[in-house]
Amino acid sequence: MKRVATVVASAVTVFALSVPVAQAGHREPTLRSEAPRDLKIGSAVWGQRHLLDYNRKHPTEFQRILAAEFNSLTPENDMKWAEVHPEPGVYDFSGADAVVAFARANHQEVRGHTLLWHSQNPQWVVDASADWTCEEARDVLEDHIRTVVGRYAGKVYEWDVANEIFQDDWDAGGVRLRTEANPFLKACADDPVGLLGDAFRWAHEADPKARLFLNDYNAEGINNKTDAYYALAQELLADGAPLQGFGAQGHLSLLYGFDESIQANFERFAALGLKVAVTEADVRMPLGDDGEPDAEQIALQAERYDKMLQACVNVSACTSFTVWGFDDGRSWVPGVFPEGYATIMTEDFEKKPAYYALLETLTDATPGTSPRTPPGRNS
């Protein structure tokens, strides 16, 4: 059953020129200027909140920094189901269009996020899915994927097709596909892998040029969850599904240790012929009574950001490194965790040691020592 979609389009104007990144005659190095040509440096951004008012001649400070520092953008929420598909047959592309328009104006690319997820679904999906047959779930998912990916065909270079589809060790039942929490996998619990394979096929048919990823948290190093993803990737590839990448989100906390096997994990997925990426990096921490981190925390944060980037730089199949927002004022962390200071800049856009650690690693990688593409820099 196919649905005729009502599309709420954006009125965002696409500008042909970019936001100036520095005064004439002096260009300070930025993350995007120092990155190797074959590695995109990205940030998440909520277009509905922060880009609808974009004016090329009078950008906000946030918009100016977003344009100067990054050559890849991920819609933080604008392409999730609740935002883009709020009612049956109704699509609201205003926020996603704002991200795509800003990216085009500033010579950036866009990572799409996300097409299949158990969270942030609209109420109509929650209600309707209780009675779905697998065929009905497939129809709804296919319509969504073809509509959203098709709208941005040629404008999105990578898609997180399936997001957080495995449970964790600490969940009831341990690491296994979310055939209870994910409404689509639940309806097709008799063959969830078949549904996943078709999700990748629908996305590929809607945009054959976009790279299609699996994506999850707690997926940085080699562990039970990434072992499950590795087995799933092998199964999907053997069945001919157009899976092309594996993404580790990189949401870290200083309350826990750092998994040093991240590079080895990337290497084993790359050996399958897949691209890899760090897709949502931030490093949060508990703060003191004054709301500030101490010097040790600040140094450790910089070290962990850098270790994630180093793993990416050291694996030539790593296509992108994305921070999940670049400033504390817009970080999702304090609203979800009793922690903070998670990004690479303060609320006032002061660059933290974490920022400079990333900048130094990118500068060192530019000649292609990693190996990366030598020589040259992104514009």
C-alpha positions in Angstrom: 0.0 0.0 0.0 1.5 3.3 -1.1 0.6 6.6 0.4 0.4 10.0 -1.3 2.6 12.3 0.7 1.7 15.9 1.7 5.1 17.7 1.7 5.7 20.8 3.8 8.7 22.3 2.0 11.1 24.9 3.2 11.2 28.5 2.2 15.0 28.7 2.8 16.9 30.6 0.2 20.0 28.9 -1.1 22.9 31.2 -1.4 25.7 30.7 -3.9 28.5 32.2 -1.8 29.9 31.0 1.5 30.2 32.7 4.9 33.6 34.4 5.1 35.9 32.3 7.3 38.5 35.1 8.0 39.4 38.6 7.2 41.0 39.1 3.8 44.7 38.5 3.8 44.7 36.3 6.9 43.2 32.8 7.2 43.5 31.1 10.5 43.6 27.3 10.3 40.3 25.6 10.9 39.3 21.9 11.3 38.1 21.8 7.7 41.1 23.6 6.3 43.5 21.2 7.9 41.6 18.0 7.2 42.9 15.6 4.5 41.0 15.6 1.3 39.5 12.2 1.9 38.2 12.8 5.4 35.1 14.9 6.1 35.0 16.9 9.4 31.5 17.4 10.5 29.1 18.7 13.1 25.5 18.0 14.0 23.2 20.9 13.8 19.4 21.4 14.4 18.3 23.2 11.3 14.8 24.0 12.5 16.2 25.8 15.5 19.5 27.3 14.2 19.5 27.7 10.5 16.0 28.8 9.4 17.1 32.5 10.0 20.3 32.1 8.0 21.3 35.1 6.0 24.6 35.0 4.1 25.4 38.6 4.6 24.6 38.6 8.3 25.2 35.2 9.8 25.0 34.6 13.5 28.3 33.8 15.2 27.2 30.2 15.5 26.4 30.0 11.8 29.8 31.7 10.9 31.7 29.1 13.0 29.7 26.2 11.6 30.6 27.3 8.1 34.2 27.9 8.8 35.1 24.8 10.8 33.2 22.0 9.1 32.8 20.6 5.6 30.1 18.1 6.6 26.8 18.6 8.5 24.5 16.1 10.1 20.9 17.1 10.9 20.7 16.4 14.6 17.0 15.9 14.6 15.5 17.3 11.4 15.6 13.9 9.5 14.3 11.8 12.3 10.8 10.4 12.0 9.1 12.7 14.6 10.4 15.8 12.8 10.2 14.9 9.1 7.2 12.5 9.1 4.9 13.8 11.9 1.6 12.4 10.5 0.7 9.6 8.2 1.3 10.7 4.6 2.6 14.1 5.8 6.2 15.1 5.5 7.8 18.3 6.9 11.1 19.0 5.3 11.6 22.5 6.5 14.4 21.8 9.0 16.2 19.3 6.8 15.9 21.7 3.8 17.5 24.4 6.0 20.5 22.1 6.7 20.9 21.2 3.1 20.6 24.8 1.9 23.2 26.0 4.4 25.5 23.2 3.4 25.2 24.0 -0.2 25.8 27.7 0.4 28.9 27.0 2.3 30.4 24.2 0.2 29.7 21.5 2.7 28.2 18.0 2.4 25.4 16.4 4.4 25.2 13.1 6.3 21.7 11.8 6.6 20.4 10.7 10.0 18.4 8.4 10.4 15.9 6.2 8.5 15.2 3.3 10.9 15.4 3.8 14.7 13.4 2.7 17.8 13.4 6.2 19.3 12.0 9.6 18.5 9.2 8.1 16.4 5.9 10.2 16.1 2.9 9.1 18.1 1.1 7.8 15.1 3.9 5.2 14.5 3.8 4.2 18.2 0.0 3.8 18.1 -0.3 2.2 14.7 2.6 -0.2 15.1 0.8 -2.1 17.9 -1.4 -3.7 15.3 1.0 -3.8 12.2 1.5 -6.9 10.2 5.0 -7.3 8.8 3.6 -6.3 5.4 2.1 -3.1 6.8 5.3 -2.2 8.6 7.3 -2.8 5.4 4.9 -0.5 3.4 5.2 2.3 5.9 9.0 2.0 6.1 9.5 1.7 2.3 7.3 4.8 1.7 9.4 6.8 4.3 12.8 5.7 3.0 12.0 6.3 -0.6 10.4 9.7 0.1 13.1 11.1 2.4 16.1 9.6 0.6 14.6 10.5 -2.8 14.1 14.1 -1.9 17.8 14.5 -1.0 19.2 12.3 -3.8 22.6 13.7 -4.9 22.6 16.0 -1.8 23.5 13.6 1.0 26.8 11.7 0.7 26.2 9.2 3.6 23.0 7.9 5.3 22.7 6.2 8.7 20.1 3.8 7.4 19.7 1.6 10.5 20.5 3.2 13.9 20.9 1.5 17.3 19.3 -1.8 16.2 21.1 -3.9 18.7 20.4 -4.0 22.5 23.3 -3.8 25.0 24.9 -6.3 27.3 23.0 -4.7 30.2 19.5 -5.0 28.5 17.2 -7.9 29.2 18.2 -10.7 26.8 21.7 -9.1 26.2 23.0 -8.1 22.8 20.4 -9.0 20.2 18.3 -7.1 17.6 15.7 -4.8 19.1 12.7 -6.8 18.0 10.7 -5.5 21.0 11.6 -1.8 21.1 11.9 -1.1 17.4 8.3 -1.1 15.9 9.4 -2.2 12.4 11.7 -5.0 13.6 9.0 -6.1 16.1 6.4 -6.4 13.3 8.8 -8.4 11.2 10.4 -10.3 14.1 10.2 -13.5 12.1 12.8 -12.1 9.7 14.3 -8.9 11.0 17.4 -9.2 8.9 15.3 -9.5 5.8 13.7 -6.2 6.6 17.0 -4.6 7.3 18.4 -5.8 3.9 15.4 -4.3 2.1 15.7 -1.0 4.0 19.2 -0.7 2.5 17.9 -1.7 -0.9 15.1 0.9 -0.9 17.6 3.6 0.2 20.1 2.6 -2.5 17.4 2.6 -5.2 16.3 6.1 -4.1 19.9 7.4 -4.2 22.5 5.0 -5.7 25.4 7.4 -5.0 24.9 7.8 -1.2 26.9 5.5 1.1 24.7 3.5 3.4 25.7 2.9 7.0 24.8 0.9 10.1 25.3 3.2 13.2 25.3 2.7 17.0 26.6 3.9 20.4 29.0 1.7 22.4 30.3 0.6 19.1 33.8 2.1 19.2 35.8 -0.9 20.2 35.6 -4.7 19.8 32.9 -5.9 22.1 29.8 -8.1 22.1 27.7 -5.4 20.3 30.2 -4.8 17.6 30.7 -8.6 17.2 27.0 -8.7 16.5 27.3 -5.9 14.0 30.2 -7.6 12.3 28.2 -10.9 12.0 25.2 -8.9 10.7 27.3 -7.0 8.2 28.6 -10.3 6.8 25.1 -11.7 6.6 23.7 -8.6 4.8 26.7 -8.5 2.4 26.3 -12.2 1.6 22.7 -11.6 0.8 23.6 -8.8 -1.6 22.3 -5.9 0.5 24.0 -2.5 -0.5 25.5 -2.0 3.0 28.5 0.2 2.6 29.5 1.5 6.0 29.7 1.1 9.7 29.5 4.1 12.1 30.6 4.3 15.7 28.8 7.2 17.4 31.5 8.1 19.9 29.3 9.4 22.8 31.8 9.0 25.6 31.8 9.8 29.3 34.8 10.3 31.6 32.9 8.1 34.1 34.1 5.1 32.1 37.3 4.0 30.5 38.3 4.3 26.9 38.3 1.3 24.6 41.7 1.2 22.9 40.5 -1.3 20.3 38.7 1.3 18.3 41.2 1.2 15.4 41.2 -2.6 15.3 37.4 -2.5 15.2 37.5 -0.1 12.3 40.1 -2.2 10.5 38.0 -5.4 10.7 34.9 -3.6 9.2 37.1 -2.1 6.5 38.4 -5.6 5.7 34.8 -6.4 4.7 35.0 -3.7 2.1 33.0 -1.2 4.2 33.7 2.4 4.9 33.8 3.4 8.6 33.1 6.7 10.5 32.9 8.4 13.8 29.5 9.8 13.6 28.4 11.6 16.8 31.5 12.3 18.9 31.3 14.1 22.3 33.0 13.5 25.6 30.9 14.4 28.6 31.8 14.5 32.3 30.4 15.1 35.8 31.0 18.6 36.9 31.8 20.2 40.3 29.4 22.2 42.4 30.5 25.3 40.4 29.4 23.6 37.1 33.0 23.6 35.9 35.4 20.7 35.0 38.8 20.5 36.6 42.2 20.6 34.8 42.5 16.8 34.7 39.1 16.3 33.2 39.8 18.9 30.5 43.0 17.2 29.6 41.4 13.7 29.5 38.6 15.0 27.3 41.1 16.3 24.8 42.9 13.0 24.9 39.8 11.0 24.2 38.6 13.2 21.4 42.0 12.9 19.8 42.1 9.1 20.2 38.9 8.7 18.3 40.2 11.0 15.6 43.5 9.2 15.5 41.8 5.9 14.9 39.8 7.4 12.1 42.9 9.0 10.5 44.8 5.8 10.8 42.3 3.8 8.8 42.0 4.9 5.2 38.4 3.6 5.0 37.3 6.2 7.6 35.4 8.7 5.6 34.1 11.2 8.2 34.6 12.4 11.8 31.6 14.2 13.1 31.2 16.0 16.5 27.6 16.0 17.9 27.4 19.7 18.1 30.5 21.9 18.6 29.4 24.2 21.5 28.1 23.5 25.0 25.3 25.9 24.6 23.5 23.6 22.1 24.7 20.2 23.4 22.1 17.5 24.0 24.1 16.1 27.0 22.8 18.2 30.0 19.2 17.5 29.1 19.8 13.7 29.2 22.7 13.1 31.6 23.8 14.7 34.9 27.0 15.7 33.1 28.2 18.4 30.8 31.2 20.2 29.1 30.9 17.6 26.3 31.8 19.5 23.2 34.9 21.1 21.7 33.9 24.8 22.4 32.2 26.5 25.4 28.8 28.1 25.3 30.7 31.4 24.3 32.5 29.6 21.5 35.9 29.5 23.3 37.9 26.7 21.8 38.8 24.0 24.3 42.0 22.0 24.4 40.0 19.2 22.8 39.5 21.5 19.7 43.2 22.1 19.5 44.0 18.4 19.9 41.8 17.7 16.9 43.3 20.5 14.9 46.9 19.3 15.5 46.1 15.8 14.5 44.4 16.9 11.3 47.3 19.2 10.5 49.7 16.3 11.0 47.6 14.0 8.8 47.3 16.4 5.9 50.5 15.2 4.1 49.1 11.7 4.1 51.0 9.9 6.9 48.0 7.8 8.0 47.7 6.9 5.1 45.5 9.7 3.8 45.3 11.4 0.4 48.4 13.6 -0.1 48.9 16.4 -0.5 46.6 19.4 -0.1 43.8 20.6 2.0 40.0 21.1 1.7 38.9 24.5 0.8 
